[in-house]
């Protein structure tokens, strides 16, 4: 590898860790960076190396959030456990599902999310989780663990963002709490998908190890920044990240 490619990937891994810790979506910059540095790299290897990198930063961010926020662990932990096999099954199915099926739907959802969050200033600003029914909590566990977990394994872009929106919208949590819960579940999705990619030999372990160190640094900084600045900051970064994801997916679909 060229030393400049290595330096660039390490820098991108750090930036991806910061973005992922705050609102999710780090893979949208790390995976293209890997494919740019290695034009002949099979997509499965890029995905596997990304997961091996991301799980390190996600775990650090999750631990940081759990220590410093109040979050419904009765939802986060079961969802994370369900996400492991769901994401693993998604990764096994990845080669059989055309990515072109996902992109238009995901773009439409992200645009709708951006409009909704922009027009509802109170969304994600006030906590109301105490009034949520047990049935609603069980539905959220299934959606986050099985539904979004499978999505992360089979496709992946915006997984953390979708988790944040699910927790905010369905559990009436603040954005900061939702981001904390998203990181816990994201550890499960990354673990499930990584297990499959590793078993298939689709991970560049030496490169992933170096990027993981930078990803951890970025994730730790991102989590601390979000915790210190609160839900308003997370909301702003969320809107920027969603806009960036829409542009990236549109370029992949139509470019």
TARARA-V533914 format. One record per residue. N is the residue number from 0. RES is the residue in three letters. SS is DSSP state (hx for helix, st for strand, lp for the rest). OMEGA is omega in whole degrees, -180 to 180 (999 if undefined). Layout:
n = {N:N}
res = {RES:RES}
ss = {SS:SS}
omega = {OMEGA:OMEGA}
//
This chain:
n = {0:1:2:3:4:5:6:7:8:9:10:11:12:13:14:15:16:17:18:19:20:21:22:23:24:25:26:27:28:29:30:31:32:33:34:35:36:37:38:39:40:41:42:43:44:45:46:47:48:49:50:51:52:53:54:55:56:57:58:59:60:61:62:63:64:65:66:67:68:69:70:71:72:73:74:75:76:77:78:79:80:81:82:83:84:85:86:87:88:89:90:91:92:93:94:95:96:97:98:99:100:101:102:103:104:105:106:107:108:109:110:111:112:113:114:115:116:117:118:119:120:121:122:123:124:125:126:127:128:129:130:131:132:133:134:135:136:137:138:139:140:141:142:143:144:145:146:147:148:149:150:151:152:153:154:155:156:157:158:159:160:161:162:163:164:165:166:167:168:169:170:171:172:173:174:175:176:177:178:179:180:181:182:183:184:185:186:187:188:189:190:191:192:193:194:195:196:197:198:199:200:201:202:203:204:205:206:207:208:209:210:211:212:213:214:215:216:217:218:219:220:221:222:223:224:225:226:227:228:229:230:231:232:233:234:235:236:237:238:239:240:241:242:243:244:245:246:247:248:249:250:251:252:253:254}
res = {UNK:UNK:UNK:UNK:UNK:UNK:UNK:UNK:UNK:UNK:UNK:UNK:UNK:UNK:UNK:UNK:UNK:UNK:UNK:UNK:UNK:UNK:UNK:UNK:UNK:UNK:UNK:UNK:UNK:UNK:UNK:UNK:UNK:UNK:UNK:UNK:UNK:UNK:UNK:UNK:UNK:UNK:UNK:UNK:UNK:UNK:UNK:UNK:UNK:UNK:UNK:UNK:UNK:UNK:UNK:UNK:UNK:UNK:UNK:UNK:UNK:UNK:UNK:UNK:UNK:UNK:UNK:UNK:UNK:UNK:UNK:UNK:UNK:UNK:UNK:UNK:UNK:UNK:UNK:UNK:UNK:UNK:UNK:UNK:UNK:UNK:UNK:UNK:UNK:UNK:UNK:UNK:UNK:UNK:UNK:UNK:UNK:UNK:UNK:UNK:UNK:UNK:UNK:UNK:UNK:UNK:UNK:UNK:UNK:UNK:UNK:UNK:UNK:UNK:UNK:UNK:UNK:UNK:UNK:UNK:UNK:UNK:UNK:UNK:UNK:UNK:UNK:UNK:UNK:UNK:UNK:UNK:UNK:UNK:UNK:UNK:UNK:UNK:UNK:UNK:UNK:UNK:UNK:UNK:UNK:UNK:UNK:UNK:UNK:UNK:UNK:UNK:UNK:UNK:UNK:UNK:UNK:UNK:UNK:UNK:UNK:UNK:UNK:UNK:UNK:UNK:UNK:UNK:UNK:UNK:UNK:UNK:UNK:UNK:UNK:UNK:UNK:UNK:UNK:UNK:UNK:UNK:UNK:UNK:UNK:UNK:UNK:UNK:UNK:UNK:UNK:UNK:UNK:UNK:UNK:UNK:UNK:UNK:UNK:UNK:UNK:UNK:UNK:UNK:UNK:UNK:UNK:UNK:UNK:UNK:UNK:UNK:UNK:UNK:UNK:UNK:UNK:UNK:UNK:UNK:UNK:UNK:UNK:UNK:UNK:UNK:UNK:UNK:UNK:UNK:UNK:UNK:UNK:UNK:UNK:UNK:UNK:UNK:UNK:UNK:UNK:UNK:UNK:UNK:UNK:UNK:UNK:UNK:UNK:UNK:UNK:UNK:UNK:UNK:UNK}
ss = {lp:lp:hx:hx:hx:hx:hx:hx:hx:hx:hx:hx:hx:hx:hx:hx:hx:hx:hx:hx:hx:hx:lp:lp:lp:lp:hx:hx:hx:hx:hx:hx:hx:hx:hx:hx:hx:lp:lp:lp:lp:lp:hx:hx:hx:hx:hx:hx:hx:hx:hx:hx:hx:hx:hx:hx:hx:hx:hx:hx:hx:hx:hx:hx:hx:hx:hx:hx:lp:lp:lp:lp:hx:hx:hx:hx:hx:hx:hx:hx:hx:hx:hx:hx:hx:hx:hx:hx:hx:hx:hx:hx:hx:hx:hx:hx:lp:lp:hx:hx:hx:hx:hx:hx:hx:hx:hx:hx:hx:hx:hx:hx:hx:hx:hx:hx:hx:hx:hx:lp:lp:lp:lp:lp:lp:lp:lp:lp:hx:hx:hx:lp:lp:hx:hx:hx:hx:hx:hx:hx:hx:hx:hx:hx:hx:hx:hx:hx:hx:hx:hx:hx:hx:hx:lp:lp:lp:lp:hx:hx:hx:hx:hx:hx:hx:hx:hx:hx:hx:hx:hx:lp:lp:lp:hx:hx:hx:hx:hx:hx:hx:hx:hx:hx:hx:hx:hx:hx:hx:hx:hx:hx:hx:hx:hx:hx:hx:hx:hx:lp:lp:lp:lp:lp:hx:hx:hx:hx:hx:hx:hx:hx:hx:hx:hx:hx:hx:hx:hx:hx:hx:hx:hx:hx:hx:hx:hx:hx:hx:lp:hx:hx:hx:hx:hx:hx:hx:hx:hx:hx:hx:hx:hx:hx:hx:hx:hx:hx:hx:hx:hx:hx:hx:hx:lp}
omega = {175:-177:179:176:180:180:179:179:178:179:179:179:177:178:179:178:179:-179:-177:-178:-177:-175:-176:177:180:-180:-179:175:-177:-179:176:179:178:-179:177:179:180:-175:-178:-176:176:-179:-180:179:176:179:-180:179:176:-180:179:177:-172:-176:179:-180:-180:180:179:179:180:179:179:179:-177:-180:-170:177:174:-179:-179:-178:179:175:-174:-175:176:179:179:179:178:-176:-178:179:-179:179:177:178:177:179:177:-177:-171:-176:-177:-177:179:-179:180:176:-174:-168:-179:-180:-179:178:-180:179:-178:177:178:179:-179:179:-178:-179:180:-176:-179:-178:-178:-178:180:-178:-177:-180:176:-174:-176:-177:-179:-177:178:179:178:179:179:178:180:178:-180:-179:-177:-176:-175:-175:-179:175:177:179:-179:180:-174:-178:166:-174:177:-178:-180:179:178:177:179:-178:178:-179:180:-176:-174:179:180:179:170:-180:-178:178:179:178:178:180:180:-180:179:-180:-179:174:179:-180:179:-180:-180:-180:-179:180:-180:-180:179:179:179:-180:-175:178:172:-168:-178:178:-179:179:179:180:180:179:179:179:177:180:180:-179:179:179:180:180:-180:178:179:-180:-178:-176:172:-173:179:178:179:178:-180:179:179:-179:178:-178:179:178:178:179:179:179:-179:-179:178:178:179:-177:-171:-176:999}
//
